[in-house]
């Protein structure tokens, strides 16, 4: 049990360190860093490497933003096998719709409660 927590901490920490290095060393904007990490998760899932990482690290691989890219590609590939090209589009949103909806709803609530700057 402790080994599971340890590896989740290590793998999640490595993903976060990569993101922080993109900020600090490469001087990338948050949007660029976010896009790179999402694409990295998508590419790793496309090559079948992200699921073994999830099996090994658990929440260390499912919590960071790379998991969103993994979910997009994983859903698209699953539905593409069943429904073809249409499944690529529907599969991405079928798997990630709850997360996207929550981000929109909680962002709206946050904007109502706090004073947005913009």
Protein Blocks (a to p, Z undefined) as FASTA:
>chain_A
ZZmmmmmmmmmmmmmmmmmmmmmmnopafklmmmmmmmmmmmmmmnopmmmmmmmnmmmm
mmmmmlmmmmmmmmmmmmmmmnommlmmmmmmmmmmmmmmmmmmmmmmmmmmpccdZZ
